[in-house]
Amino acid sequence: MQIWAGLLLVVSVSSCAQPTARGDRILVDISGQPVTVADFDQFVASSVQKDQPFLAGDVMQALLDQFIEEQLLLRAADEVGVTADREKVQNKVAVIQYDDSEASTPARDHRIEAVVERQLRIQSLVEDHLFSNIEVTDEEVENHYETNRAFFHRPETVSFSQILVEARDEAESIQSELRAEPSRFEELAEQHSVGPEAERSGYLGFFARGELPPGIEETVFSMTSGPVSEIIETDFGFHIFRVDERVDASELPLDAVRDKIRVDLLRGKSESELARYIEDLKKKYPVTVYREHLSFAFLEWEDGKTAAATTEESP
């Protein structure tokens, strides 16, 4: 299962912060284990694009929350002895693309490797120790289907093509040719249509009711496949339509969506279990945030979820 993979950091090899005097200050204490400003700076550098020199306070708050969650999960991984497979680490590092403006160096490679190793340790923790017993039963799939049948309704759709020209007399001339030789529609669309779909022989694709302008929708949904429409004038010009295919409204059967429902329910259960697990870790490893070392306003979590942030001077 790859639920946690979507939550992992995207390594930005274009920048990794170096420790500074400010960076040596303790930013977070997790049950007696200090984490420095420099650690958080490196986390931020590996999580955002290099061309984002300024991040809003709410973005920094979200990054800090993610950083603390990562630290808690790494603490849990230490406790149960989760390690990262060296071959997997090297393989993932090997596919990371470096920014052309910054050459690879041993120190930089080491920092990137450390980020990848942390990612894989967390992924292993949540997939092997947290998600391994999560399952979705057939009954749960069927109940979800019955409860949400409206979401599995497929509306009536049509696929159609058009020839769009700027003058009515040109549209009338093309329509006369089409009535004599309907098979020339694609040819005439390529020759005369000013719409961007002309290069596709006028083909516009499938549309459901409600997805088209009212005048056009009324026309194409009242047509049968094959014959061309009357000339329809809009702000864009003069249109001639041809319906290529109609698909009646229907309800997707359970068997057609069973696998998707199972995956969606599995993802939902996994996300809920991960959120619950992180809250338990906050209680097990009390978190103290030294707000005076932040460059943005820190919003405390709700009572009971973690230790309150402090304004005491950190070491």
C-alpha positions as CSV (number, residue, x, y, z in Angstrom):
1,M,0.0,0.0,0.0
2,Q,1.3,3.5,-0.9
3,I,-0.9,5.7,1.3
4,W,1.9,7.4,3.1
5,A,3.9,7.9,-0.1
6,G,1.6,10.8,-1.0
7,L,2.5,12.5,2.2
8,L,6.3,12.2,1.8
9,L,8.4,15.1,1.1
10,V,9.4,16.0,-2.5
11,V,13.1,16.4,-2.3
12,S,14.2,19.8,-3.7
13,V,17.9,19.3,-4.4
14,S,18.2,22.9,-5.4
15,S,18.8,24.0,-1.8
16,C,19.6,22.6,1.6
17,A,20.1,24.9,4.5
18,Q,23.4,25.0,6.4
19,P,23.5,25.4,10.2
20,T,24.0,29.0,11.4
21,A,24.2,30.6,14.8
22,R,20.5,31.0,14.8
23,G,20.2,27.5,13.4
24,D,21.8,26.0,16.5
25,R,18.9,27.2,18.6
26,I,16.4,24.6,19.8
27,L,13.1,25.0,18.0
28,V,11.2,21.9,19.2
29,D,11.7,19.6,22.1
30,I,10.0,16.2,21.7
31,S,10.0,14.4,25.0
32,G,13.5,15.5,25.9
33,Q,14.9,15.2,22.4
34,P,15.8,18.7,21.0
35,V,15.4,19.6,17.3
36,T,17.1,22.8,16.1
37,V,16.1,25.6,13.8
38,A,18.6,24.3,11.3
39,D,16.8,21.0,11.2
40,F,13.5,22.8,10.4
41,D,15.3,25.0,7.8
42,Q,16.6,21.9,6.0
43,F,13.1,20.4,6.1
44,V,11.6,23.6,4.6
45,A,14.4,23.7,1.9
46,S,13.6,20.1,0.9
47,S,9.9,20.7,0.8
48,V,9.6,23.8,-1.4
49,Q,10.8,25.0,-4.8
50,K,14.0,27.1,-4.9
51,D,12.1,30.0,-6.6
52,Q,9.9,30.5,-3.6
53,P,12.0,32.8,-1.4
54,F,9.0,34.0,0.7
55,L,6.5,31.7,2.3
56,A,3.3,33.0,4.0
57,G,2.8,32.4,7.7
58,D,0.1,29.8,7.2
59,V,2.3,27.9,4.8
60,M,5.1,27.9,7.4
61,Q,2.7,26.8,10.0
62,A,1.6,23.9,7.9
63,L,5.3,23.0,7.2
64,L,6.1,23.1,11.0
65,D,3.1,20.8,11.7
66,Q,4.4,18.4,9.0
67,F,7.9,18.7,10.4
68,I,6.8,17.8,13.9
69,E,4.7,14.9,12.6
70,E,7.8,13.6,10.8
71,Q,9.9,13.9,13.9
72,L,7.2,12.0,15.9
73,L,7.1,9.2,13.3
74,L,10.9,8.9,13.2
75,R,10.8,8.7,17.0
76,A,8.3,5.8,16.7
77,A,10.4,4.2,14.0
78,D,13.4,4.3,16.3
79,E,11.4,2.6,19.0
80,V,10.3,-0.3,16.9
81,G,13.6,-0.6,15.1
82,V,12.6,0.4,11.6
83,T,15.5,1.0,9.2
84,A,15.7,2.0,5.6
85,D,17.0,-0.5,3.0
86,R,20.3,0.9,1.7
87,E,19.7,-0.2,-1.8
88,K,16.3,1.5,-1.9
89,V,17.9,4.7,-0.6
90,Q,20.6,4.7,-3.2
91,N,18.1,3.9,-6.0
92,K,15.9,6.7,-5.0
93,V,18.7,9.2,-4.6
94,A,20.0,8.1,-8.1
95,V,16.8,9.3,-9.8
96,I,16.7,12.7,-8.2
97,Q,17.4,15.5,-10.7
98,Y,19.9,18.1,-9.6
99,D,19.4,21.8,-10.3
100,D,21.8,22.7,-13.1
101,S,23.0,25.8,-11.1
102,E,24.3,23.7,-8.2
103,A,26.7,20.9,-8.7
104,S,26.7,17.7,-6.7
105,T,29.0,17.7,-3.7
106,P,29.6,15.0,-1.0
107,A,28.0,17.2,1.7
108,R,25.0,18.0,-0.4
109,D,24.6,14.3,-1.5
110,H,24.7,13.3,2.1
111,R,22.0,15.7,3.1
112,I,19.8,14.5,0.3
113,E,20.4,10.9,1.2
114,A,19.4,11.6,4.8
115,V,16.1,13.1,3.6
116,V,15.4,10.0,1.4
117,E,16.3,7.7,4.3
118,R,13.9,9.4,6.6
119,Q,11.2,9.2,4.0
120,L,11.7,5.4,3.5
121,R,11.8,4.8,7.3
122,I,8.5,6.5,7.8
123,Q,7.0,4.8,4.8
124,S,8.1,1.4,6.2
125,L,6.7,2.3,9.6
126,V,3.2,3.3,8.5
127,E,2.8,0.6,5.8
128,D,4.3,-2.4,7.7
129,H,3.4,-1.5,11.3
130,L,0.3,0.7,11.0
131,F,-1.6,-0.2,7.8
132,S,-0.8,-3.9,7.5
133,N,-4.0,-5.0,9.3
134,I,-6.3,-2.5,7.7
135,E,-8.8,-4.1,5.3
136,V,-12.1,-3.3,3.6
137,T,-14.8,-6.0,3.6
138,D,-17.2,-6.8,0.7
139,E,-20.0,-5.7,3.0
140,E,-18.4,-2.3,3.5
141,V,-18.0,-1.9,-0.3
142,E,-21.6,-2.9,-0.9
143,N,-22.9,-0.6,1.9
144,H,-21.0,2.3,0.5
145,Y,-22.4,1.7,-3.0
146,E,-26.0,1.6,-1.7
147,T,-25.5,4.7,0.4
148,N,-24.0,6.7,-2.4
149,R,-25.8,5.4,-5.5
150,A,-26.3,9.0,-6.8
151,F,-22.5,9.3,-7.2
152,F,-22.4,6.2,-9.5
153,H,-25.0,7.6,-12.0
154,R,-23.6,8.2,-15.4
155,P,-25.4,11.1,-17.2
156,E,-26.5,11.1,-20.8
157,T,-23.6,12.3,-23.0
158,V,-23.0,13.1,-26.6
159,S,-19.8,13.5,-28.6
160,F,-20.0,15.9,-31.5
161,S,-18.0,17.9,-34.0
162,Q,-18.4,21.4,-35.4
163,I,-17.5,23.7,-38.2
164,L,-17.2,27.2,-37.1
165,V,-17.0,30.1,-39.5
166,E,-17.3,33.9,-39.2
167,A,-19.9,34.7,-41.9
168,R,-23.4,33.3,-42.4
169,D,-23.1,33.1,-46.2
170,E,-20.0,30.9,-45.8
171,A,-21.9,28.7,-43.3
172,E,-24.8,28.4,-45.7
173,S,-22.5,27.4,-48.5
174,I,-20.8,24.7,-46.4
175,Q,-24.1,23.4,-45.2
176,S,-25.3,23.0,-48.8
177,E,-22.2,21.0,-49.6
178,L,-22.7,18.8,-46.5
179,R,-26.3,18.0,-47.4
180,A,-25.2,16.9,-50.8
181,E,-22.1,14.9,-49.4
182,P,-22.3,14.4,-45.6
183,S,-19.1,12.4,-45.6
184,R,-17.1,15.6,-46.4
185,F,-17.7,17.0,-42.9
186,E,-14.1,16.3,-41.6
187,E,-12.6,17.6,-44.8
188,L,-14.6,20.9,-44.7
189,A,-13.9,21.3,-41.0
190,E,-10.2,21.2,-41.7
191,Q,-10.5,23.6,-44.6
192,H,-12.9,26.2,-43.3
193,S,-13.4,26.0,-39.5
194,V,-11.8,28.8,-37.5
195,G,-12.1,26.8,-34.2
196,P,-9.0,25.2,-32.6
197,E,-10.6,21.8,-33.1
198,A,-10.3,22.2,-36.9
199,E,-7.0,20.3,-36.8
200,R,-9.0,17.3,-35.3
201,S,-11.5,17.5,-38.2
202,G,-13.8,19.5,-36.0
203,Y,-14.1,16.9,-33.2
204,L,-15.0,18.4,-29.8
205,G,-15.4,15.3,-27.6
206,F,-17.9,14.0,-25.1
207,F,-20.2,16.3,-23.1
208,A,-22.9,15.8,-20.5
209,R,-25.9,18.0,-20.0
210,G,-25.0,21.2,-18.2
211,E,-21.5,21.3,-19.7
212,L,-22.4,23.3,-22.8
213,P,-23.9,26.8,-23.4
214,P,-27.7,26.5,-23.4
215,G,-28.2,27.1,-27.1
216,I,-25.6,24.6,-28.2
217,E,-26.7,22.0,-25.6
218,E,-30.3,22.2,-26.8
219,T,-29.3,21.6,-30.4
220,V,-26.8,18.8,-30.0
221,F,-28.9,16.8,-27.4
222,S,-31.9,17.0,-29.7
223,M,-30.0,15.6,-32.7
224,T,-29.5,12.0,-33.8
225,S,-26.1,10.8,-34.9
226,G,-25.1,11.6,-38.4
227,P,-27.1,14.5,-39.9
228,V,-25.8,18.0,-39.5
229,S,-27.6,20.7,-37.6
230,E,-29.1,23.9,-38.8
231,I,-26.8,26.9,-38.6
232,I,-26.4,28.2,-35.0
233,E,-25.3,31.7,-34.4
234,T,-23.3,32.5,-31.2
235,D,-20.9,35.2,-30.1
236,F,-18.1,33.1,-31.6
237,G,-19.6,32.9,-35.1
238,F,-21.8,30.5,-37.1
239,H,-21.7,26.8,-36.1
240,I,-22.7,23.6,-37.9
241,F,-22.8,20.6,-35.6
242,R,-22.7,16.9,-36.2
243,V,-23.4,14.4,-33.4
244,D,-21.0,11.5,-33.6
245,E,-22.2,9.3,-30.7
246,R,-24.8,9.3,-28.0
247,V,-24.5,7.5,-24.7
248,D,-27.7,7.1,-22.7
249,A,-27.8,7.9,-19.0
250,S,-27.2,4.8,-16.9
251,E,-26.2,3.7,-13.4
252,L,-22.8,2.1,-13.1
253,P,-23.2,-1.4,-11.7
254,L,-21.4,-2.4,-8.4
255,D,-19.0,-4.7,-10.2
256,A,-17.8,-1.8,-12.4
257,V,-16.9,0.4,-9.4
258,R,-16.1,-2.3,-6.7
259,D,-12.3,-1.9,-6.9
260,K,-12.4,1.9,-6.9
261,I,-14.7,1.9,-3.9
262,R,-12.4,-0.5,-2.1
263,V,-9.4,1.7,-2.8
264,D,-11.2,4.8,-1.7
265,L,-12.4,3.2,1.6
266,L,-8.9,1.8,2.2
267,R,-7.4,5.2,1.7
268,G,-9.9,6.8,4.1
269,K,-9.3,4.2,6.8
270,S,-5.5,4.6,6.4
271,E,-5.6,8.4,6.6
272,S,-7.8,8.2,9.7
273,E,-5.6,5.6,11.3
274,L,-2.5,7.7,10.6
275,A,-4.1,10.8,12.1
276,R,-5.1,8.9,15.2
277,Y,-1.6,7.4,15.5
278,I,0.0,10.8,15.3
279,E,-2.2,12.2,18.0
280,D,-1.3,9.2,20.2
281,L,2.4,10.0,19.5
282,K,1.9,13.6,20.6
283,K,0.6,12.4,23.9
284,K,3.3,9.8,24.3
285,Y,6.1,12.2,23.3
286,P,5.1,15.6,24.6
287,V,6.0,18.4,22.2
288,T,7.3,21.8,23.2
289,V,7.7,24.5,20.6
290,Y,10.0,27.5,21.4
291,R,8.0,30.1,19.6
292,E,10.5,32.9,20.2
293,H,12.8,31.1,17.7
294,L,10.1,31.0,14.9
295,S,10.0,33.6,12.2
296,F,6.1,33.4,12.0
297,A,3.2,33.2,14.5
298,F,2.6,29.7,15.9
299,L,-0.9,28.5,16.6
300,E,-1.1,26.0,19.4
301,W,-2.9,22.7,19.0
302,E,-6.2,22.0,20.8
303,D,-5.9,21.1,24.4
304,G,-5.2,17.5,25.1
305,K,-3.4,16.8,21.8
306,T,0.1,17.9,22.8
307,A,2.0,19.9,25.4
308,A,1.4,23.6,25.1
309,A,3.9,25.6,23.3
310,T,6.2,27.6,25.5
311,T,7.9,31.0,25.5
312,E,10.6,30.0,27.9
313,E,14.2,30.6,26.7
314,S,15.6,27.5,25.2
315,P,19.2,26.4,25.6
